[in-house]
Amino acid sequence: MEIKKGISQMAEYPNVEINYVMPKNGNMYYVLKDGELDNGYIIATLDPKYAIDENNPSSDVGVFSENGEILIDFNKKSIKHIEDDYVLVENAKLNTKEVMEVVAKKDDPNISSEIAEKQEVIIDKMMAAMGSQGEILFSNAYSEANIYKLDSYNDIVGVDCSFIGKNENSFFFHTNDVNSDLIIKPFKEDSVKVSEDENIGLNINNNIGDFDISNDDLESVKDHNDINDEDQTFVDIENTNNLVENSNSDNSYQEPEKVEKEEIPDLTQTNTNLEDSIGKTNSTNKDEVLDNAISVIEKLIAETTKLNERISELEEELKEKSQIIADSDEKKGELNSLLDKANELLEDIK
């Protein structure tokens, strides 16, 4: 997909050079200043003002492949390249309950002070886990982000959360709740891995290597908001006779016909997957992999036990409700009998 150059004719940004692309859907997308990545990836937006100055709020940033296919939907607040095929993606629409709750109380000075204190604790917790090579990539208790890998459509690495960091081997994810678990996602070949299909996150609150299984990685395809701005025009440098206008244009885009989602891991296959992972791991990491494998199995057993307990509770509640219905039916019968007798007495009186 060819990147073309133009000159902004907007009143706020006159005569500013701006790059743009026009994929197969016919819409015009504006390339961010650092939006041309390796392997032909392009970070772009439907809003030229954001492409020129990223301090302008946006809700329609996304990523194209070299041939114009959408790799990340154009409904994001911001996208930053991290390294290799990985990008940091901030959501324009909040998805997590923790963030929604603090945003609703953002104007409360007491809450703001409390959030600031918790933020320091969370960052210290993450830095201790990441080590000397660790760095914080995202830190905003009032927002949420995730890591995406640009190898397929909407390939989410972690979970939506307010704090994200990385070291030489892994990404680290933490919500704005100081008591929540720290989730670790390895990304280097020489780091400890368990089957990617199991989508397992490491909980390091306990030093035994407890694992958390999450299905939050499954993200639905969302529609973006159209942007119409009469001032959004610029001159095409490559063809000065052609005035390119983007005002009142249809900014809809083609979504892939099918989005393949991850499946919940088959518990019966856990041992097999773990044994395969152990066999492929460097010998220096065997003990650590074995410890992690045992922790995974323990976690799966614990989760299964919780599910069984919940099922038993629901069955008990169902029995209680069934009894209430039966008692109600019996009382209803007695009431009907009394009504019949009352009607008979009325007939006798007449």
Backbone torsions as a table, in degrees:
resi	resn	phi	psi	omega
1	MET	NA	124.7	-174.0
2	GLU	-79.3	133.9	174.5
3	ILE	-94.1	122.5	-179.0
4	LYS	-107.3	162.2	-178.6
5	LYS	-112.6	143.7	177.9
6	GLY	-142.0	173.5	177.8
7	ILE	-120.2	126.2	-179.7
8	SER	-67.5	136.1	173.7
9	GLN	-112.9	16.0	178.9
10	MET	-72.5	144.7	-177.5
11	ALA	-61.1	-36.5	-178.5
12	GLU	-74.2	-28.5	-176.0
13	TYR	-134.0	67.2	-177.4
14	PRO	-72.0	138.0	173.6
15	ASN	59.4	31.2	176.7
16	VAL	-95.6	131.4	178.8
17	GLU	-69.3	137.6	-178.9
18	ILE	-144.4	133.4	178.4
19	ASN	-92.0	150.2	-179.9
20	TYR	-149.4	161.8	176.1
21	VAL	-134.0	154.9	176.6
22	MET	-130.9	97.3	-179.7
23	PRO	-72.6	-171.4	-175.2
24	LYS	-63.0	-25.7	-178.0
25	ASN	-75.0	-5.7	173.6
26	GLY	86.9	-5.9	179.5
27	ASN	-83.3	162.4	-179.8
28	MET	-104.2	126.2	179.2
29	TYR	-120.9	140.2	-175.3
30	TYR	-102.4	128.8	-174.9
31	VAL	-80.8	133.6	177.7
32	LEU	-68.9	162.1	-176.4
33	LYS	-58.1	-40.2	177.4
34	ASP	-108.8	31.5	-172.2
35	GLY	-88.9	-6.1	177.6
36	GLU	-92.2	105.8	-175.2
37	LEU	-103.8	172.1	176.0
38	ASP	-62.4	159.0	-179.8
39	ASN	63.8	17.5	174.4
40	GLY	82.7	4.3	178.8
41	TYR	-65.0	143.7	-178.6
42	ILE	-132.1	119.6	172.8
43	ILE	-89.9	123.1	-173.7
44	ALA	-141.1	175.4	-179.8
45	THR	-147.6	159.1	174.8
46	LEU	-84.3	-9.3	-175.3
47	ASP	-108.0	109.1	-178.6
48	PRO	-63.4	-28.1	179.1
49	LYS	-63.5	-39.2	178.7
50	TYR	-70.4	-35.4	179.2
51	ALA	-64.1	-33.4	179.4
52	ILE	-81.6	-42.0	-177.4
53	ASP	-138.9	107.4	-175.6
54	GLU	-73.4	0.4	172.5
55	ASN	-76.7	-14.5	174.4
56	ASN	-74.2	128.3	179.2
57	PRO	-59.1	141.8	-179.8
58	SER	-137.5	159.6	176.5
59	SER	-144.3	21.9	-175.7
60	ASP	-143.5	43.6	177.6
61	VAL	-94.4	142.2	179.2
62	GLY	-155.6	-171.6	-177.5
63	VAL	-133.8	135.5	173.1
64	PHE	-104.2	153.3	167.0
65	SER	-84.1	176.9	-177.8
66	GLU	-61.4	-33.1	-178.0
67	ASN	-94.7	11.7	174.2
68	GLY	92.2	6.3	176.3
69	GLU	-77.9	144.0	179.1
70	ILE	-79.6	120.8	177.8
71	LEU	-97.5	-33.4	175.1
72	ILE	-132.5	126.9	-176.7
73	ASP	-55.1	147.4	-178.3
74	PHE	-86.7	62.0	176.7
75	ASN	-141.0	31.4	-177.0
76	LYS	-108.1	156.1	-179.5
77	LYS	-78.9	-40.3	178.1
78	SER	-160.0	155.3	177.3
79	ILE	-140.5	125.7	-179.7
80	LYS	-123.8	135.3	177.1
81	HIS	-74.7	135.4	-179.9
82	ILE	-103.2	-65.8	176.1
83	GLU	-167.8	155.7	-179.7
84	ASP	49.5	-125.3	-178.9
85	ASP	-96.6	13.2	-174.5
86	TYR	-100.0	137.6	176.1
87	VAL	-132.6	150.4	175.5
88	LEU	-95.3	123.9	-173.8
89	VAL	-118.7	120.2	176.6
90	GLU	-97.0	130.2	-178.3
91	ASN	-73.2	139.9	172.1
92	ALA	-82.7	-33.6	177.6
93	LYS	-107.7	124.9	-177.7
94	LEU	-70.6	139.0	-178.7
95	ASN	-116.8	-23.7	-171.8
96	THR	-98.9	141.8	-178.1
97	LYS	-63.3	-38.5	-177.3
98	GLU	-60.2	-43.5	-178.9
99	VAL	-71.7	-41.6	179.3
100	MET	-58.3	-38.3	-177.9
101	GLU	-66.8	-43.0	-178.7
102	VAL	-74.5	-32.6	177.6
103	VAL	-63.8	-38.4	179.7
104	ALA	-64.5	-23.1	-178.4
105	LYS	-112.4	19.0	-173.0
106	LYS	-59.9	-32.2	-177.2
107	ASP	-80.9	-6.8	178.8
108	ASP	-80.5	114.1	-176.8
109	PRO	-61.2	-32.7	179.1
110	ASN	-66.8	-42.4	178.5
111	ILE	-65.3	-42.0	179.9
112	SER	-59.5	-42.7	179.3
113	SER	-65.4	-40.7	179.4
114	GLU	-65.3	-41.9	179.3
115	ILE	-62.9	-40.7	179.8
116	ALA	-61.9	-41.0	178.3
117	GLU	-65.6	-43.3	179.5
118	LYS	-65.2	-34.7	179.8
119	GLN	-61.2	-42.0	178.6
120	GLU	-62.8	-40.5	179.7
121	VAL	-64.3	-43.4	-178.7
122	ILE	-64.2	-44.1	-179.8
123	ILE	-64.6	-40.5	176.6
124	ASP	-62.0	-40.2	178.9
125	LYS	-62.8	-42.6	-179.9
126	MET	-68.4	-42.9	-179.2
127	MET	-64.0	-36.8	177.5
128	ALA	-63.8	-36.7	-179.6
129	ALA	-76.4	-36.1	-175.5
130	MET	-78.3	-27.0	-179.6
131	GLY	87.2	-171.6	-173.4
132	SER	-66.2	-24.0	-179.9
133	GLN	-88.6	1.9	-175.5
134	GLY	-76.6	150.9	175.2
135	GLU	-145.7	145.9	178.4
136	ILE	-87.6	124.0	-179.6
137	LEU	-94.8	-31.8	-177.3
138	PHE	-146.8	133.4	-178.0
139	SER	-149.7	96.9	-179.5
140	ASN	-157.5	103.0	-177.2
141	ALA	-64.4	-17.0	-177.6
142	TYR	-101.4	10.1	178.7
143	SER	-143.9	-177.3	-179.1
144	GLU	-150.4	149.9	-179.2
145	ALA	-145.7	178.4	178.1
146	ASN	-154.6	170.7	174.8
147	ILE	-106.1	133.2	176.3
148	TYR	-117.4	148.5	174.1
149	LYS	-110.2	128.8	-172.7
150	LEU	-86.9	52.9	177.4
151	ASP	-113.8	-8.2	178.8
152	SER	-164.6	178.1	-175.0
153	TYR	-70.1	122.5	176.9
154	ASN	48.6	49.9	-179.9
155	ASP	-82.9	96.3	-177.0
156	ILE	-86.5	133.0	-177.2
157	VAL	-88.4	-45.8	-173.3
158	GLY	-119.3	-136.0	-180.0
159	VAL	-126.4	149.5	176.7
160	ASP	-63.4	123.8	-178.6
161	CYS	-159.6	173.9	-173.4
162	SER	-90.4	-17.0	-177.2
163	PHE	-132.7	126.5	-179.5
164	ILE	-135.0	135.5	177.2
165	GLY	-140.0	176.6	177.9
166	LYS	-153.6	154.1	167.2
167	ASN	-126.0	-159.8	-174.1
168	GLU	-70.0	-14.5	-174.8
169	ASN	-123.2	-26.0	-168.1
170	SER	-142.6	160.8	168.7
171	PHE	-100.1	147.4	-177.7
172	PHE	-123.7	132.4	-176.2
173	PHE	-126.4	134.6	178.9
174	HIS	-145.7	136.0	176.8
175	THR	-76.2	178.4	178.0
176	ASN	-81.7	3.8	174.9
177	ASP	-89.3	114.5	-174.7
178	VAL	-61.3	-23.6	-177.8
179	ASN	-91.4	-0.8	-179.3
180	SER	-79.0	168.1	-176.7
181	ASP	-80.8	149.9	173.4
182	LEU	-88.4	122.0	-178.1
183	ILE	-100.0	131.6	-178.9
184	ILE	-117.4	131.6	178.1
185	LYS	-123.8	106.5	178.3
186	PRO	-65.1	145.6	176.8
187	PHE	-133.0	-6.8	177.7
188	LYS	-94.9	147.1	-177.2
189	GLU	-63.1	-31.4	-176.8
190	ASP	-89.6	4.1	177.9
191	SER	-89.1	162.3	-178.2
192	VAL	-67.6	127.6	-178.7
193	LYS	-129.7	148.6	167.7
194	VAL	-119.0	162.8	-175.9
195	SER	-43.9	125.3	-178.2
196	GLU	-63.2	-29.7	-179.2
197	ASP	-65.0	-19.7	-178.2
198	GLU	-84.3	-11.1	174.6
199	ASN	48.3	56.7	-174.3
200	ILE	-101.4	131.8	177.8
201	GLY	-109.9	141.9	-176.4
202	LEU	-89.0	126.8	177.7
203	ASN	-98.1	110.4	-175.9
204	ILE	-101.4	16.6	174.0
205	ASN	-60.2	-35.8	174.8
206	ASN	-107.5	144.2	-175.5
207	ASN	-78.5	3.4	-178.3
208	ILE	-85.6	-3.0	178.3
209	GLY	80.5	42.0	179.4
210	ASP	-66.4	144.9	-178.7
211	PHE	-113.9	148.9	176.6
212	ASP	-117.5	131.3	175.9
213	ILE	-99.9	127.5	-175.2
214	SER	-127.8	141.6	173.5
215	ASN	-108.4	10.6	-178.1
216	ASP	-70.7	-10.9	-178.9
217	ASP	-69.9	-15.4	-177.9
218	LEU	-80.9	114.8	-176.9
219	GLU	-114.7	131.2	179.0
220	SER	-78.0	155.5	178.1
221	VAL	-77.5	126.8	-174.9
222	LYS	-113.4	150.5	176.3
223	ASP	-81.2	145.0	177.3
224	HIS	-97.9	162.8	178.9
225	ASN	-88.7	136.0	176.6
226	ASP	-67.5	148.3	177.3
227	ILE	-118.9	122.2	177.4
228	ASN	-122.9	123.2	-179.4
229	ASP	-146.6	116.9	-175.7
230	GLU	-64.4	-21.0	-178.7
231	ASP	-87.3	-3.8	-173.3
232	GLN	-83.1	74.8	177.6
233	THR	-131.7	154.5	175.4
234	PHE	-157.5	163.3	-178.6
235	VAL	-97.2	132.8	177.9
236	ASP	-75.1	115.6	-179.0
237	ILE	-62.6	-40.1	-174.7
238	GLU	-71.3	-17.9	177.4
239	ASN	-143.8	87.6	-171.5
240	THR	-66.9	-16.0	178.1
241	ASN	-82.4	-7.6	-175.1
242	ASN	-107.7	113.6	176.5
243	LEU	-90.3	114.1	-177.2
244	VAL	-91.0	121.5	-179.8
245	GLU	-112.0	140.2	178.7
246	ASN	-120.5	11.2	-177.2
247	SER	-77.0	138.9	177.4
248	ASN	54.1	32.4	179.3
249	SER	-86.7	157.6	177.6
250	ASP	-83.5	110.1	-174.9
251	ASN	-96.5	22.5	178.1
252	SER	-70.8	155.8	-179.8
253	TYR	-136.5	160.2	-177.0
254	GLN	-83.0	124.4	176.1
255	GLU	-97.0	147.3	177.2
256	PRO	-57.1	147.2	-177.3
257	GLU	-64.2	-30.4	-175.3
258	LYS	-140.4	133.0	175.6
259	VAL	-110.7	114.1	-179.7
260	GLU	-80.2	126.0	-179.6
261	LYS	-104.1	154.5	176.1
262	GLU	-67.8	145.6	177.0
263	GLU	-95.6	148.7	175.7
264	ILE	-64.3	132.1	-174.7
265	PRO	-59.8	141.6	176.3
266	ASP	-76.6	114.6	-175.5
267	LEU	-60.8	-29.0	-177.3
268	THR	-72.3	-15.9	-178.0
269	GLN	-100.9	0.8	-173.4
270	THR	-58.1	-48.2	-178.6
271	ASN	-59.4	-42.5	-178.7
272	THR	-62.4	-46.4	179.9
273	ASN	-61.8	-41.8	-179.1
274	LEU	-65.7	-40.5	179.6
275	GLU	-64.3	-39.5	177.9
276	ASP	-62.6	-43.0	-179.2
277	SER	-64.1	-41.4	-179.8
278	ILE	-62.4	-39.4	-177.8
279	GLY	-65.7	-28.3	-177.4
280	LYS	-89.7	-12.1	-174.0
281	THR	-81.2	146.6	176.3
282	ASN	-54.5	142.4	-174.8
283	SER	-59.9	-27.4	179.6
284	THR	-69.5	-15.1	-177.9
285	ASN	-107.1	5.8	-173.8
286	LYS	-58.2	-45.9	-178.3
287	ASP	-62.7	-41.3	-179.0
288	GLU	-67.1	-40.5	178.0
289	VAL	-63.0	-42.0	-179.6
290	LEU	-62.7	-42.6	177.5
291	ASP	-60.9	-43.3	179.6
292	ASN	-65.0	-39.0	179.7
293	ALA	-63.2	-42.5	178.8
294	ILE	-63.4	-40.6	179.9
295	SER	-64.0	-37.8	178.1
296	VAL	-61.5	-47.4	-179.0
297	ILE	-62.1	-42.8	178.4
298	GLU	-61.1	-40.9	-179.8
299	LYS	-65.2	-42.2	179.3
300	LEU	-62.1	-41.4	178.9
301	ILE	-64.1	-42.6	-180.0
302	ALA	-63.5	-42.7	180.0
303	GLU	-65.3	-39.5	178.2
304	THR	-63.3	-41.3	178.5
305	THR	-61.9	-42.2	178.4
306	LYS	-61.6	-41.7	179.5
307	LEU	-63.3	-42.5	178.9
308	ASN	-63.7	-39.9	178.4
309	GLU	-64.0	-40.1	179.7
310	ARG	-66.6	-38.2	177.2
311	ILE	-62.0	-42.1	178.9
312	SER	-62.8	-41.3	178.7
313	GLU	-62.0	-43.2	179.6
314	LEU	-64.5	-39.2	178.3
315	GLU	-64.1	-38.3	179.1
316	GLU	-66.5	-41.8	178.0
317	GLU	-62.5	-38.3	179.5
318	LEU	-63.8	-40.5	178.1
319	LYS	-62.1	-43.7	-179.5
320	GLU	-62.4	-43.3	-180.0
321	LYS	-67.9	-35.5	177.5
322	SER	-64.1	-37.6	179.4
323	GLN	-67.4	-39.5	178.2
324	ILE	-61.7	-41.5	178.5
325	ILE	-64.0	-41.8	179.9
326	ALA	-63.2	-42.1	178.5
327	ASP	-63.7	-39.0	179.5
328	SER	-64.4	-40.4	179.0
329	ASP	-63.7	-38.9	-179.7
330	GLU	-65.6	-42.9	179.3
331	LYS	-66.7	-34.7	178.1
332	LYS	-64.2	-39.5	178.3
333	GLY	-64.0	-42.3	179.7
334	GLU	-63.7	-40.3	179.6
335	LEU	-64.1	-42.0	177.7
336	ASN	-62.1	-37.6	179.0
337	SER	-64.7	-42.4	178.1
338	LEU	-64.1	-39.3	178.4
339	LEU	-63.7	-39.3	177.9
340	ASP	-62.6	-42.9	179.7
341	LYS	-65.6	-39.3	178.3
342	ALA	-62.6	-39.7	178.6
343	ASN	-64.6	-38.1	177.9
344	GLU	-64.0	-41.5	178.4
345	LEU	-63.9	-40.3	178.6
346	LEU	-63.3	-38.0	178.9
347	GLU	-65.8	-41.4	179.7
348	ASP	-63.5	-39.8	-178.5
349	ILE	-64.4	-40.2	179.4
350	LYS	-63.8	NA	NA
